[in-house]
Each structure stands twice: as C-alpha cells, then as structure tokens.
Amino acid sequence: GFRVWKLGLAGRRMNSGITPTTITSSNPIQLSVSRAGSKLVYSDFLQDLNIWRLELARAPAGQAAWTRVIDSTAEDILSQLSPDGKRICYQSDRSGLDELWLSDADGGNEMQLTRGNIRPAADRWSPDGRTIVFQEAAAGTMYLLDAAGGMPRLLTGSPMTGFHPVF
C-alpha cells in the first residue's frame, strides 16, 4: 500500500521535515487540500478486474445483460474465447504471479496453465482450439502450450518486442 506524507511550509520555505499522515491506502490519488490547510480529500483507486460476458443476440432487443464469468479477488484480464466458444483462456495473478488460466465458458472448472518463471503477456488460441500461443512478458519469446495443460514449449529463441502472437 501507499502512505500520504506531509511537508510543513512557512511562506515559500520548508520549515520541517517530511512526516507521514495516518492516511494509508492501496492507491490514494487525486489529493486536494483546503485553502486553510485543515482538510484533505482524496480518491482511492480500487481496481476489481473480472471477466464479463454479454449475450449479443439479446442486445438488439434491449435485453442485454452483463454476466460476471470469472470473478476473484485478483486481476483477471486478457480473456480469449476458444474457437468453439466452450472455453476461456485468461491471465490472472491469483497465484501471486501473472499466469495463464483456463475455464469453461461459464467460468467453471478453472485450471492454472502456466507456472514458474515464464510470465505470459498475451495469448491466442490455435484455430483447432487445442493449442495456445503466448508471449513471455520479460524476454519477449513465444511459447506453445497444449490447452489440456503441460509444459510450455519455446517457439522462438530470440526476443521480439511489441509483438502479440496470432495463429
């Protein structure tokens, strides 16, 4: 978390050191101090990233309803539907590190796909839905991964930056 600190001022010159306030937060932003200096307001930026589904067939009839599919206390992002629409591959940091996860399209049967020192950054399904290609965030190398699980296989040996793999 972060802590908000204060610095005493006299005119335009500092007259005291930096001291902590009692305000602690995960992400305090947009601080505003009153002219008299006796009040402070701030926003706390909270991010709750989940994966949602919208039934497009219902949208034109005005019946569109968003449904939360993947919901955890972690950051669940970068979802990709399998070609047959039955599974979702996504990135989550629920294990403490960014990893690829797989679930049924309704969010059930979640399974962690990657583990260890490989940090996935972007992923895509193969056209047959049996393989997932992803870029490793730090080195920029690409890996292939069987959608049933197992060890990722290095696809390229040289780093590529700014690249999102696509079959």
For each residue, the residues with C-beta under 8 A, 3 or more apart:
1: 24 25 26
2: 24 25 26 27 28
3: 20 21 23 24
4: 20 21 23 24 25 28 31 40 42
5: 18 19 20 21
6: 18 19 20 21
7: 14 16 17 18 19
8: 14 15 16 17 19
9: 12 13 14 15
10: 13 14 15
11:
12: 9
13: 9 10
14: 7 8 9 10
15: 8 9 10
16: 7 8 19
17: 7 8
18: 5 6 7
19: 5 6 7 8 16
20: 3 4 5 6
21: 3 4 5 6
22:
23: 3 4 28 40 42
24: 1 2 3 4
25: 1 2 4 28 42 44
26: 1 2 44 45 46
27: 2 44 45 46 47
28: 2 4 23 25 31 42 43 44 45
29: 42 43 44 45
30: 42 43
31: 4 28 40 41 42
32: 40 41 42
33: 37 39 40
34: 37 38 39 40
35:
36: 39
37: 33 34
38: 34
39: 33 34 36
40: 4 23 31 32 33 34
41: 31 32
42: 4 23 25 28 29 30 31 32
43: 28 29 30
44: 25 26 27 28 29
45: 26 27 28 29
46: 26 27
47: 27 75
48:
49: 75 76 77
50: 68 69 70 71 72 76
51: 68 69 70 71 76 77 79 88 90 107
52: 66 67 68 69
53: 66 67 69 105
54: 59 64 65 66 67
55: 58 59 64 65 67
56: 59
57:
58: 55 61 63 64 65
59: 54 55 56 62 63 64
60:
61: 58
62: 59
63: 58 59
64: 54 55 58 59
65: 54 55 58
66: 52 53 54
67: 52 53 54 55
68: 50 51 52 71 107
69: 50 51 52 53 88 103 105 106 107
70: 50 51 76 79 88 90 92 103 107 110
71: 50 51 68 76 107
72: 50 76 92 94
73: 94
74: 92 93 94
75: 47 49 92 93
76: 49 50 51 70 71 72 79 90 91 92 94 101
77: 49 51 90 91 92
78: 90 91 122 123
79: 51 70 76 88 89 90
80: 88 89 90 123 124 125
81: 85 87 88 105 125
82: 85 86 87 88 89 105 125 129 147
83: 125 126 127 128 129
84: 87 129
85: 81 82 105
86: 82 104 105
87: 81 82 84 102 103 104 105 129 147
88: 51 69 70 79 80 81 82 102 103 104 105 107
89: 79 80 82 100 101 102 113 123 125 132 147
90: 51 70 76 77 78 79 80 100 101 102 103
91: 76 77 78 98 99 100 101 120 121 123
92: 70 72 74 75 76 77 95 98 99 101
93: 74 75 96 97 98 99
94: 72 73 74 76 101
95: 92 99 112 115
96: 93
97: 93 119
98: 91 92 93 119 120 121 137
99: 91 92 93 95 112 113 114 115 120
100: 89 90 91 112 113 114 120 123 132 134 145
101: 76 89 90 91 92 94 110 111 112 113
102: 87 88 89 90 110 111 113 147
103: 69 70 87 88 90 106 107 108 109 110 111
104: 86 87 88 107 108 109
105: 53 69 81 82 85 86 87 88
106: 69 103
107: 51 68 69 70 71 88 103 104 110
108: 103 104
109: 103 104
110: 70 101 102 103 107
111: 101 102 103 149
112: 95 99 100 101 115
113: 89 99 100 101 102 132 145 147 149
114: 99 100 118 120 134 145 152
115: 95 99 112
116:
117:
118: 114 136 143 152
119: 97 98 136 137 138
120: 91 98 99 100 114 123 134 135 136 137 143
121: 91 98 134 135 136 137
122: 78 134 135 164 165
123: 78 80 89 91 100 120 132 133 134 135 165
124: 80 132 133 134 164 165 166 167
125: 80 81 82 83 89 129 131 132 147 167
126: 83 129 130 131 132 133 167
127: 83 167
128: 83 131
129: 82 83 84 87 125 126 147
130: 126 146 147 148
131: 125 126 128 144 145 146 147
132: 89 100 113 123 124 125 126 144 145 146 147
133: 123 124 126 142 143 144 145 155 165 166 167
134: 100 114 120 121 122 123 124 142 143 145 152 165
135: 120 121 122 123 140 141 142 143 160 163 164 165
136: 118 119 120 121 139 140 141 142 143
137: 98 119 120 121 140
138: 119
139: 136 159
140: 135 136 137 159 160 161 163
141: 135 136 154 155 156 157 158 159 160
142: 133 134 135 136 154 155 156 160 163 165
143: 118 120 133 134 135 136 152 153 154 155
144: 131 132 133 152 153 155
145: 100 113 114 131 132 133 134 150 152 153
146: 130 131 132 149 150
147: 82 87 89 102 113 125 129 130 131 132
148: 130
149: 111 113 146
150: 145 146
151:
152: 114 118 134 143 144 145
153: 143 144 145
154: 141 142 143 157
155: 133 141 142 143 144
156: 141 142 160
157: 141 154
158: 141
159: 139 140 141
160: 135 140 141 142 156 163
161: 140
162:
163: 135 140 142 160
164: 122 124 135
165: 122 123 124 133 134 135 142
166: 124 133
167: 124 125 126 127 133
